[in-house]
Amino acid sequence: MDKVKLVISALIVVAAVAAYYAWPEISQLLRVGMIIVGLVAGAALALTTEPGKEAWSFAVGARNEVRKVIWPTRKETFQSTLVVIIGVFFVGLYIWILDSVSFWVIYDLVLGIGG
């Protein structure tokens, strides 16, 4: 029975999208409302199935875990961002120096075609 409910909920959503394109003469607001109603109806029907209940339970658990996260303060975020920017600058400078030295070694010393 769950598979039938899932198929019907998918058909409701598809019908709502099809209705959006089938009646372009109707107001845009009304057509968007039809899609929203179709999505809500399809989701409500899908949530009555066992996979839907499991998905809802997972979403609730994920929300509870996100609430447990200790988010950094504005100052900590700024300091971490500054450290990353400075680190990227120095790594880029290091790679540029290695590239320049490699270029000089290969073209001037090895091949003898440098200027």
Protein Blocks (a to p, Z undefined) as FASTA:
>chain_A
ZZmmmmmmmmmmmmmmmmmmmmmmbcfklmmmmmmmmmmmmmmmmmmpmklmmmmmmmmm
mmmmmmmpccddfklmmmmmmmmmmmmmmmmmmmmmmmmmmmmmmmmmmnopaZZ
